[in-house]
Amino acid sequence: MRYNELITEAMIGQANMASQPGYIDAVNGLLQKGAPLQMGTGGAHTFQPNPGQKINSMSGAISGKGQDQNGKDVDQIQVKFIYKSPEIKQMAKGTPADQRIFNAGEVAEGIHAVAAFVRLITRPSKQIKLENLFPIVDRLENGQTLTLKAKEVDSNIADEFSVTVALKPQQFEAFKDLKTISSYKKIANIAANIIDDANQESGKFADMYEKNGKFDRVSVIGDGVSGETETKTDINFENETERKYKGYSIKAGSTGQIHQVGGGKVTLPAEERFDIIANELFGVHGRAPLINISGAKDKFVELWNSGKAFEAYRHAYEAAVDAFNQELQSDSEENQFIKNLIIALKYWMRRDEEGVVLKQFTGTKSGTYILDAEKLDDMQDAGLNLVAQMAKTQEPMINIGDPKTKKVLIQFRAKGEAKPNNNFYFRNIVNKGKLFVELTNIG
């Protein structure tokens, strides 16, 4: 079976194991409503299920009348070939189909900015709750600044605080309806993490500002729009009086992604596509070239041009594993490689912005991670014995980690999506692993 005949990213069977229960619940929700199911890449075909059915796994079958993923008339379809429609994605994340669609990570940027602002202006200083944000959210306009003054408790000085939230229109509409969406499964626990963080992290500054006897002018800027592709900074804290600035990159949920390198448009020649993998992904955009995989180019081009897209990427990634391990085989080589890797890890996490810290509100019992890339400088003294390995996954994936502890430092994943006319769009995704979190966590 060729890879372009396998399940594609646009079908629910391609979802990772952690996500599959959500998709199964979503399909059962549609079955309960008697809704038709979209099939195949792009959802071009429709299947009407018989009433009264319920599935338990991706390997199950659904009876009815309609077309399968290939457009063939059938009376039964396989669950895994159902199209991953926006409605199913939304339901899989715990949001009913009749509720707002929004990106939890982007909306979290707005919640984080307002939570910090509310904690700073609350005087006398005290813990805040989510409902304390609602009046401020009601007053905000997209991209506009709201400024309020707060009197110090032991003097007549009134400090000045500003908040600006700029989000994409759909995300801002959801953010403005915070009172409603805060009960959604996909954002509720994340919002709780943010409030806890505001009380702890922003609370330290709030306590200081209300009693320091100095005029403080502080701006909290949550910008999910400007310079989106050039910057990792989602939140800025700016104390104009003391000229102190702090930037945060915000993540929400359990995502491990810290960087992405697009594979090029679907019509890009194989030679140029390989150069992206070699120079932009593993070459870190020229900042700290990690490995040389030029020897794999001819075979990659041959495989790609013969229609074997996944095999081509797997070949490039396997060459990368060999190159990584060659760099790691001796102490002297490993030390130089680690120096380059630290530069790469810092860039992937914060681009070229020194001082930017990553906050990840997991919405789980893990709570909030606060990761500082500067701590990666200690990696050479951590006694790590790093090894690169291909993961046993359908999509090409490399794990670099410590085999002794079985903890992953960084992961590279080639994510392919089928497009019309037997074309594929690929993205090269860089994920942080558990070891990365342990090395950089300051929360």
Secondary structure, DSSP 8 states (H G I E B T S, - for coil): --GGGS--TTBGGGS-TTTHHHHHHHHHHHHHHT--EEESGGG-EEEEE-SS----STT-EEEEEEE-TTS-EEEEEEGGGBB--HHHHHHHTT--TTS----HHHHHHHHHHHHHHHHHH-SS-----GGGGHHHHHH--TT-EEEEEEE-SSSS-EEEEEEEEE--HHHHHHHHTHHHHTTSHHHHHHHHHHHHHIIIIIHHHHHHHTTSSS--EEEEEEESSTTTTT---SEEEEETTTTEEEEEEEEESS--EEEEEE---TT--HHHHHHIIIIIITTGGGTS-----GGGHHHHHHHHHTT-HHHHHHHHHHHHHHHHHHHTSSHHHHHHHHHHHHHHHHHHHHTT-TT-EEEEE-SSTT-EEEEEGGGGGGGGGTT---EEEE-SSSS-EEEEEETTTTEEEEEEEEEEEEETTTEEEEEEEEEE-HHHHHHHB--
